[in-house]
Amino acid sequence: MNDTHAIEPQQRLELARRAFREFRTQCFWSYRADLEIHEQDISFIVRELRRNGGHKGYRIVAELCR
C-alpha cells in the first residue's frame, strides 16, 4: 500500500536541515552551526526535536516521520 501523504526523500532532508537551523539554540546547541545534515542524521534530528523542540518540534517530527 502506498501512502499518498509521505514526503519525498529530498523534501524530508530539506525539512530536517531547516529544523536543525531553526532549533539550533534550543535542541542542537552543542553541535557545530555548520554541521551538514544527511539522510542518516534524520533520526538524530527527530530524537532531539522530541526531547527539546516543544509543540512546534513535535509537529515537525510528525512531518519527518510520515
DRENROLO-503211 format. One record per atom (N, C-alpha, C): x, y, z; residue number from 1; atom name. Coordinates in nm, 3 decimals, decimal comma. Layout:
<ropas>
     east    north       up  pos  site
        X        Y        Z  NUM    CA
...
</ropas>
This chain:
<ropas>
     east    north       up  pos  site
    0,085   -0,118    0,000    1     N
    0,000    0,000    0,000    1    CA
    0,089    0,124    0,000    1     C
    0,056    0,219   -0,084    2     N
    0,134    0,341   -0,100    2    CA
    0,072    0,453   -0,018    2     C
    0,148    0,516    0,068    3     N
    0,099    0,627    0,149    3    CA
    0,111    0,755    0,068    3     C
   -0,002    0,813    0,029    4     N
    0,000    0,933   -0,054    4    CA
    0,042    1,057    0,025    4     C
    0,049    1,046    0,156    5     N
    0,087    1,160    0,239    5    CA
    0,236    1,164    0,270    5     C
    0,310    1,064    0,229    6     N
    0,454    1,061    0,257    6    CA
    0,525    1,169    0,175    6     C
    0,626    1,229    0,235    7     N
    0,701    1,330    0,162    7    CA
    0,819    1,263    0,092    7     C
    0,864    1,326   -0,013    8     N
    0,977    1,275   -0,091    8    CA
    1,105    1,282   -0,006    8     C
    1,198    1,191   -0,032    9     N
    1,323    1,190    0,047    9    CA
    1,397    1,324    0,047    9     C
    1,401    1,392   -0,066   10     N
    1,472    1,521   -0,071   10    CA
    1,399    1,627    0,010   10     C
    1,266    1,624    0,009   11     N
    1,187    1,718    0,089   11    CA
    1,208    1,690    0,238   11     C
    1,214    1,564    0,271   12     N
    1,236    1,523    0,411   12    CA
    1,372    1,572    0,459   12     C
    1,473    1,557    0,376   13     N
    1,607    1,602    0,411   13    CA
    1,610    1,754    0,427   13     C
    1,545    1,826    0,338   14     N
    1,540    1,972    0,349   14    CA
    1,469    2,015    0,477   14     C
    1,361    1,946    0,511   15     N
    1,288    1,976    0,635   15    CA
    1,378    1,954    0,756   15     C
    1,454    1,845    0,757   16     N
    1,546    1,817    0,867   16    CA
    1,654    1,925    0,876   16     C
    1,703    1,969    0,763   17     N
    1,805    2,075    0,763   17    CA
    1,748    2,207    0,814   17     C
    1,627    2,240    0,772   18     N
    1,563    2,363    0,822   18    CA
    1,539    2,355    0,972   18     C
    1,494    2,238    1,018   19     N
    1,469    2,219    1,161   19    CA
    1,599    2,235    1,240   19     C
    1,707    2,181    1,188   20     N
    1,835    2,196    1,257   20    CA
    1,870    2,343    1,271   20     C
    1,853    2,420    1,167   21     N
    1,884    2,564    1,173   21    CA
    1,788    2,638    1,266   21     C
    1,659    2,608    1,254   22     N
    1,558    2,679    1,332   22    CA
    1,567    2,649    1,481   22     C
    1,597    2,524    1,516   23     N
    1,601    2,482    1,655   23    CA
    1,744    2,472    1,708   23     C
    1,837    2,534    1,641   24     N
    1,979    2,525    1,674   24    CA
    2,006    2,555    1,821   24     C
    1,957    2,666    1,872   25     N
    1,988    2,704    2,010   25    CA
    1,904    2,627    2,111   25     C
    1,791    2,577    2,070   26     N
    1,701    2,507    2,162   26    CA
    1,735    2,358    2,173   26     C
    1,770    2,294    2,062   27     N
    1,789    2,148    2,060   27    CA
    1,931    2,105    2,023   27     C
    2,000    2,184    1,945   28     N
    2,128    2,139    1,888   28    CA
    2,243    2,231    1,925   28     C
    2,232    2,295    2,040   29     N
    2,331    2,393    2,082   29    CA
    2,471    2,337    2,096   29     C
    2,484    2,207    2,121   30     N
    2,618    2,150    2,143   30    CA
    2,683    2,102    2,012   30     C
    2,617    2,125    1,900   31     N
    2,670    2,083    1,770   31    CA
    2,713    2,206    1,692   31     C
    2,809    2,187    1,604   32     N
    2,857    2,296    1,519   32    CA
    2,740    2,354    1,439   32     C
    2,738    2,485    1,425   33     N
    2,631    2,551    1,350   33    CA
    2,636    2,513    1,202   33     C
    2,755    2,479    1,152   34     N
    2,769    2,445    1,010   34    CA
    2,765    2,294    0,985   34     C
    2,714    2,218    1,081   35     N
    2,704    2,073    1,065   35    CA
    2,620    2,039    0,942   35     C
    2,672    1,954    0,857   36     N
    2,597    1,910    0,740   36    CA
    2,504    1,797    0,779   36     C
    2,377    1,813    0,749   37     N
    2,277    1,713    0,781   37    CA
    2,254    1,626    0,658   37     C
    2,266    1,495    0,677   38     N
    2,246    1,397    0,569   38    CA
    2,130    1,305    0,608   38     C
    2,089    1,222    0,516   39     N
    1,977    1,130    0,538   39    CA
    1,994    1,049    0,666   39     C
    2,114    1,001    0,692   40     N
    2,137    0,918    0,810   40    CA
    2,127    0,998    0,941   40     C
    2,123    1,130    0,933   41     N
    2,112    1,215    1,052   41    CA
    1,968    1,246    1,092   41     C
    1,873    1,209    1,009   42     N
    1,734    1,246    1,035   42    CA
    1,684    1,186    1,167   42     C
    1,723    1,064    1,199   43     N
    1,678    1,004    1,326   43    CA
    1,731    1,085    1,446   43     C
    1,852    1,137    1,434   44     N
    1,909    1,223    1,538   44    CA
    1,829    1,354    1,550   44     C
    1,792    1,413    1,437   45     N
    1,712    1,535    1,437   45    CA
    1,578    1,508    1,504   45     C
    1,514    1,398    1,468   46     N
    1,385    1,360    1,526   46    CA
    1,398    1,342    1,677   46     C
    1,499    1,270    1,720   47     N
    1,519    1,244    1,864   47    CA
    1,533    1,374    1,943   47     C
    1,615    1,464    1,893   48     N
    1,638    1,589    1,966   48    CA
    1,517    1,681    1,962   48     C
    1,444    1,682    1,852   49     N
    1,321    1,762    1,846   49    CA
    1,218    1,709    1,944   49     C
    1,210    1,577    1,957   50     N
    1,116    1,519    2,053   50    CA
    1,154    1,557    2,196   50     C
    1,282    1,559    2,224   51     N
    1,328    1,589    2,360   51    CA
    1,311    1,736    2,396   51     C
    1,346    1,825    2,304   52     N
    1,357    1,967    2,340   52    CA
    1,288    2,064    2,246   52     C
    1,213    2,015    2,151   53     N
    1,154    2,103    2,049   53    CA
    1,017    2,158    2,081   53     C
    0,959    2,113    2,193   54     N
    0,827    2,163    2,228   54    CA
    0,721    2,121    2,126   54     C
    0,609    2,190    2,129   55     N
    0,497    2,156    2,041   55    CA
    0,536    2,172    1,894   55     C
    0,603    2,281    1,861   56     N
    0,643    2,305    1,722   56    CA
    0,740    2,196    1,674   56     C
    0,830    2,155    1,760   57     N
    0,922    2,047    1,726   57    CA
    0,850    1,917    1,698   57     C
    0,748    1,887    1,780   58     N
    0,668    1,765    1,759   58    CA
    0,595    1,769    1,626   58     C
    0,549    1,887    1,587   59     N
    0,481    1,899    1,458   59    CA
    0,576    1,870    1,343   59     C
    0,699    1,915    1,355   60     N
    0,799    1,888    1,252   60    CA
    0,834    1,740    1,250   60     C
    0,846    1,679    1,367   61     N
    0,871    1,535    1,378   61    CA
    0,762    1,457    1,305   61     C
    0,637    1,500    1,323   62     N
    0,526    1,431    1,255   62    CA
    0,545    1,436    1,104   62     C
    0,595    1,547    1,053   63     N
    0,621    1,558    0,909   63    CA
    0,736    1,467    0,868   63     C
    0,843    1,469    0,949   64     N
    0,961    1,389    0,916   64    CA
    0,933    1,238    0,920   64     C
    0,839    1,198    1,001   65     N
    0,812    1,056    1,020   65    CA
    0,698    1,004    0,933   65     C
    0,647    1,085    0,844   66     N
    0,538    1,039    0,756   66    CA
    0,591    0,945    0,652   66     C
</ropas>
